[in-house]
């Protein structure tokens, strides 16, 4: 390819018009890009959704080389396939089963032998309105049992495989739960399933500074999504279903009208900063504020937390996931409400207080509490303090005293 000299470029453009200068400069810039191997790409940036991309080398994976791209608009670097897509491609047999199940009609006859029972199982779970991630997890464990020689129609064979293969306690618990569901659908009698003594680990709750650092380091749309999770405590799927009509700018509230897991709809008060960040986003998804599919935000968070953990030399960032924001929000509201679990139950949308206690079981709100106090001299002062989050404590010499947790 013909080489060029930047000094020759300067001499050649002195005699042309301004428009001609722009055309010549763009031509030489494109020539420089081609010489460096920075070929333009057509893939959309997952961060800002711009199509102005360059190819930026490749990275080696277990599945071979994966093309990497560099966004010319925001500088975000990403691969040709997201983490979610890569995980799906690892289990090609499982993906094939899902693709085959999508093609099945309602009148299709399926033989309940060998792998065909998995297809019928998927169809049944879909009719029961189970979430795609739930179906994927259950089918994964059923396929794992089959690959190790288990006969799914024989509970004794499944028990032998569970005893022989190496699985963690959590994996054994999930495998037994998946096979129980399978037996229930196909009317298989499993009289004495193994009892897995599984105790979930203590919930990891990061500090306020760690979550805010993660939000500030994220891109525009990802930061807004994390800010909504930080100030509403909503689940990922609930945030993805938020519409612009659900955002009340004047009252600074967000309506959660599409709750998950049998929760109740609710209205959450949020800071004005959250409303401003939402209003500053370009409307790329029609009536929805964010992408209705949650896979993109999960993959962005995986990349972001690894990057921040490396920069700050803090491995705690790698333990942050989307549901971590919900746990932090529950503990925060429990402290601010002085242990009022009924109020926290409403904010989280739980129908049962027992579900709320799973988020508030650690009594951290009693440790190292610091307060700000205030005295109200007039009714107007009292109203202002209540609006600022202060809680009434008592009267002293005819003046009400207020406080709030710092």
C-alpha positions in Angstrom: 0.0 0.0 0.0 1.3 3.5 -0.9 2.9 5.3 2.0 2.4 9.0 2.7 4.2 11.8 4.5 2.3 14.2 6.8 4.5 17.1 5.5 3.4 16.3 2.0 -0.2 16.3 3.2 0.2 19.8 4.6 1.7 21.1 1.3 -0.9 19.5 -0.8 -3.9 21.0 1.0 -2.7 24.6 1.2 -4.0 25.4 -2.3 -7.4 23.8 -2.0 -10.7 25.2 -0.5 -11.9 24.5 3.0 -14.3 21.8 1.8 -11.6 20.3 -0.3 -9.3 20.3 2.7 -11.9 18.3 4.7 -12.2 15.7 2.0 -8.5 15.4 1.6 -8.0 15.1 5.3 -10.7 12.4 5.6 -9.2 10.5 2.8 -5.7 10.5 4.3 -7.2 9.6 7.7 -8.9 6.6 6.2 -5.7 5.6 4.5 -3.9 5.8 7.8 -6.6 3.6 9.5 -6.3 1.0 6.8 -2.5 0.9 7.1 -2.8 0.3 10.8 -5.4 -2.4 10.4 -8.2 -0.3 12.0 -10.9 -1.4 9.6 -14.4 0.0 10.3 -16.9 -2.4 11.7 -20.7 -2.5 11.4 -21.5 -3.9 14.9 -23.4 -1.6 17.3 -21.7 -0.5 20.5 -23.5 -2.0 23.6 -22.7 1.1 25.6 -23.8 4.0 23.4 -25.3 2.1 20.4 -23.3 4.0 17.9 -22.3 2.2 14.7 -19.0 4.2 14.3 -16.6 1.4 15.2 -13.1 0.2 14.4 -11.8 -3.3 14.6 -9.3 -3.4 17.4 -7.5 -6.7 17.3 -8.7 -10.1 18.6 -8.6 -12.0 21.8 -8.1 -15.7 22.3 -10.8 -17.8 24.0 -11.6 -21.5 24.4 -13.8 -21.3 21.3 -11.0 -19.6 19.2 -10.4 -16.0 18.2 -13.0 -13.4 19.0 -12.9 -10.0 17.2 -12.6 -6.9 19.4 -14.0 -3.5 18.5 -13.4 0.1 19.6 -16.2 2.6 19.6 -15.2 5.9 18.0 -18.0 7.7 19.8 -17.5 6.8 23.5 -14.2 4.9 23.4 -15.8 1.7 24.8 -14.0 -1.5 23.9 -16.0 -4.7 23.4 -15.9 -8.1 21.8 -17.9 -9.5 18.9 -19.9 -11.6 21.4 -21.1 -10.7 24.8 -20.5 -12.8 27.9 -24.0 -14.0 27.9 -23.7 -15.2 24.2 -20.4 -16.9 25.0 -21.9 -18.8 27.9 -24.8 -19.9 25.7 -22.4 -21.1 23.0 -20.5 -23.3 25.4 -23.5 -25.6 25.8 -24.3 -26.1 22.1 -26.5 -29.1 22.8 -28.6 -27.0 25.2 -28.9 -24.2 22.7 -30.0 -26.6 20.1 -32.7 -27.9 22.4 -34.0 -24.4 23.0 -34.0 -23.7 19.3 -35.9 -26.9 18.6 -38.4 -26.2 21.3 -39.2 -22.7 19.8 -40.1 -24.4 16.5 -42.6 -26.8 18.0 -46.3 -26.0 17.4 -49.1 -26.6 19.9 -50.3 -29.6 18.0 -46.9 -31.2 17.5 -46.8 -34.8 18.9 -43.6 -35.5 20.8 -42.5 -39.0 21.7 -41.6 -39.2 25.4 -38.3 -41.1 24.9 -34.7 -40.1 25.3 -34.1 -36.4 24.7 -37.5 -35.7 23.4 -38.8 -35.5 26.9 -36.7 -32.4 27.5 -38.5 -30.7 24.6 -41.9 -31.6 26.2 -40.5 -30.4 29.6 -39.6 -27.0 28.1 -42.9 -26.6 26.4 -44.7 -27.4 29.7 -42.6 -24.9 31.7 -43.4 -22.2 29.1 -47.1 -22.9 29.3 -46.7 -22.4 33.1 -45.2 -19.0 32.4 -41.8 -19.8 33.9 -39.0 -17.4 33.3 -36.5 -18.2 30.5 -33.6 -18.1 33.0 -35.4 -20.6 35.3 -36.1 -22.9 32.3 -32.4 -22.7 31.2 -31.1 -23.6 34.7 -33.4 -26.6 35.1 -32.7 -27.9 31.6 -28.9 -27.5 32.2 -29.0 -29.8 35.2 -31.2 -32.3 33.5 -28.8 -32.4 30.6 -25.9 -32.8 33.0 -27.5 -35.8 34.6 -28.2 -37.4 31.2 -24.6 -36.8 30.0 -23.4 -38.7 33.1 -25.5 -41.7 32.3 -28.7 -41.0 34.2 -32.1 -42.4 33.0 -34.5 -39.6 33.8 -37.4 -42.0 33.9 -35.7 -44.0 36.7 -35.2 -42.1 40.0 -32.8 -44.7 41.3 -30.5 -44.1 38.3 -30.6 -40.4 38.9 -29.7 -40.9 42.6 -26.7 -43.0 41.6 -25.4 -40.4 39.3 -25.9 -37.6 41.9 -23.8 -39.7 44.3 -21.0 -40.3 41.8 -20.5 -37.0 40.0 -18.7 -34.1 41.7 -21.0 -31.2 42.4 -21.0 -28.5 45.0 -23.7 -28.4 47.6 -25.5 -25.6 45.8 -25.3 -27.6 42.5 -26.7 -30.7 44.1 -29.6 -28.7 45.6 -30.4 -27.2 42.1 -30.1 -30.6 40.4 -32.5 -32.2 42.9 -34.9 -29.3 42.5 -34.8 -29.6 38.7 -35.4 -33.3 38.7 -38.3 -32.9 41.2 -39.9 -30.5 38.8 -39.3 -33.0 36.0 -40.9 -35.8 38.0 -43.9 -33.7 38.8 -44.6 -32.9 35.2 -44.2 -36.4 33.9 -46.0 -38.1 36.9 -42.8 -40.0 38.0 -43.0 -41.2 41.6 -39.9 -40.3 43.6 -40.7 -41.5 47.1 -37.5 -40.6 48.9 -35.4 -37.8 47.2 -32.0 -37.1 48.8 -32.1 -34.2 51.3 -29.3 -31.7 50.5 -28.3 -29.7 53.5 -27.8 -26.5 51.7 -27.3 -23.2 53.6 -27.0 -20.1 51.5 -23.9 -17.9 52.1 -24.2 -14.7 54.0 -25.4 -11.9 51.7 -22.6 -9.6 50.5 -23.6 -6.0 50.9 -21.0 -3.4 49.6 -20.5 0.0 51.1 -22.2 3.2 49.8 -18.8 4.5 48.5 -18.2 1.3 46.5 -21.6 1.4 44.7 -21.3 5.1 44.0 -17.8 4.5 42.6 -19.2 1.9 40.3 -22.0 4.2 39.1 -19.7 7.1 38.5 -17.3 4.9 36.4 -20.1 3.5 34.2 -21.2 4.9 30.8 -24.2 7.2 30.4 -27.0 4.6 30.1 -25.4 2.0 32.3 -24.8 4.6 35.1 -28.5 5.6 34.8 -29.6 2.0 35.1 -27.4 1.4 38.2 -28.6 4.7 39.7 -32.2 3.6 39.4 -31.4 0.3 41.0 -29.5 2.1 43.7 -32.4 4.4 44.6 -35.4 2.1 44.0 -34.2 -1.4 45.0 -36.1 -2.8 42.1 -35.1 -6.1 40.3 -33.3 -6.0 37.0 -36.4 -7.2 35.0 -38.6 -4.6 36.8 -36.2 -1.8 35.9 -36.1 -2.9 32.2 -39.9 -2.6 32.1 -40.0 1.0 33.3 -41.7 3.3 30.8 -41.4 7.1 30.6 -45.1 7.2 31.7 -44.0 5.6 35.0 -41.6 8.4 35.8 -43.3 11.3 37.7 -41.0 14.3 37.3 -42.9 16.7 39.5 -43.3 14.2 42.4 -39.8 12.6 41.9 -41.3 9.1 42.0 -41.0 6.0 39.8 -43.9 3.5 39.5 -42.9 -0.2 39.4 -45.9 -1.5 37.4 -44.4 -4.8 36.2 -43.3 -6.5 39.4 -41.6 -9.9 39.3 -41.9 -13.1 41.4 -45.4 -12.3 42.5 -44.5 -9.0 44.1 -46.9 -6.0 44.4 -46.7 -2.9 42.2 -45.4 0.1 44.1 -44.4 3.8 43.8 -40.9 4.6 45.0 -39.7 8.1 45.8 -36.3 8.8 44.3 -33.8 11.8 44.4 -34.1 14.5 41.8 -30.7 13.3 40.5 -32.2 10.0 39.3 -35.0 11.8 37.5 -32.5 14.1 35.8 -30.3 11.2 34.6 -33.4 9.5 33.1 -34.5 12.7 31.3 -31.0 13.1 29.9 -31.0 9.8 28.1 -31.8 9.6 24.4 -35.0 7.7 23.7 -33.8 4.6 21.9 -36.3 2.1 23.1 -39.6 3.9 22.3 -41.8 4.1 25.4 -39.3 2.2 27.5 -36.5 4.0 29.4 -34.0 1.1 29.1 -33.5 -2.0 26.9 -36.4 -4.4 27.8 -33.9 -7.3 27.6 -31.7 -7.4 30.8 -28.8 -9.4 29.3 -26.9 -6.4 28.0 -26.9 -4.6 31.4 -25.6 -7.8 33.1 -22.7 -8.2 30.6 -21.9 -4.5 31.0 -21.7 -4.8 34.7 -19.4 -7.8 34.5 -17.0 -5.9 32.4 -17.3 -2.7 34.5 -16.7 -4.4 37.9 -13.6 -6.2 36.7 -12.2 -2.9 35.4 -12.9 -1.0 38.6 -11.5 -3.8 40.7 -8.3 -3.7 38.8 -8.0 0.1 39.0 -8.8 0.3 42.7 -7.0 -2.9 43.7 -10.2 -4.0 45.5 -11.6 -7.5 44.8 -14.8 -6.6 46.6 -16.0 -4.9 43.4 -16.1 -8.3 41.6 -18.7 -9.6 44.1 -21.2 -6.9 43.1 -24.1 -8.0 40.9 -27.4 -6.5 40.0 -29.3 -8.0 43.0 -26.7 -6.5 45.3 -28.2 -3.1 44.8 -31.6 -4.5 46.1 -30.0 -5.8 49.3 -28.2 -2.6 49.9 -31.4 -0.6 49.4 -33.3 -2.8 51.8 -30.6 -2.3 54.6 -30.4 1.4 53.9 -34.2 1.9 54.2 -34.3 -0.3 57.3 -31.7 2.0 59.0 -33.5 5.2 57.9 -36.9 3.9 59.1 -35.4 2.8 62.5 -36.2 -0.8 61.8 -39.7 -0.5 60.3 -39.8 -3.7 58.3 -43.4 -3.1 57.2 -42.3 0.1 55.3 -39.3 -1.8 53.8 -41.7 -4.6 52.8 -43.8 -2.1 50.8 -40.7 -0.6 49.1 -39.5 -4.0 48.0 -43.0 -5.1 46.9 -43.1 -8.3 49.1 -46.4 -9.9 49.9 -45.0 -11.6 52.9 -42.9 -10.1 55.7 -40.9 -13.4 55.7 -39.4 -12.4 52.3 -38.4 -9.0 53.6 -36.6 -10.6 56.6 -34.3 -12.4 54.2 -33.0 -8.9 53.1 -32.9 -7.5 56.6 -31.7 -10.5 58.7 -28.4 -8.8 59.5 -29.0 -6.2 62.1 -26.4 -3.8 60.7 -28.6 -0.8 61.2 -27.8 -1.1 65.0 -24.1 -0.8 64.5 -22.2 2.5 64.5 -25.3 4.6 63.9 -24.8 8.3 63.5 -27.5 10.9 63.6 -28.2 14.5 62.7 -30.5 16.3 65.0 -32.7 19.3 64.5 -35.2 21.5 66.5 -38.4 22.8 65.0 -39.5 26.3 66.1 -42.5 26.6 63.8 -44.9 24.4 61.9 -43.1 25.4 58.6 -39.8 24.2 60.0 -41.3 20.9 61.1 -42.7 20.3 57.6 -39.3 21.1 56.0 -37.5 18.7 58.3 -39.9 15.9 57.6 -39.5 16.5 53.8 -35.7 16.3 54.3 -36.0 12.8 55.9 -36.0 13.7 59.6 -38.0 11.6 62.1 -39.8 13.0 65.1 -38.3 11.9 68.5 -39.9 13.8 71.3 -40.7 17.3 72.7 -38.3 19.3 74.8 -39.6 22.5 76.5 -42.4 22.7 74.0 -40.2 22.2 70.9 -40.2 19.0 68.8 -36.9 17.3 68.3 -36.1 15.4 65.0 -33.3 13.2 63.9 -32.2 11.2 60.8 -29.5 8.6 60.2 -26.4 9.9 58.5 
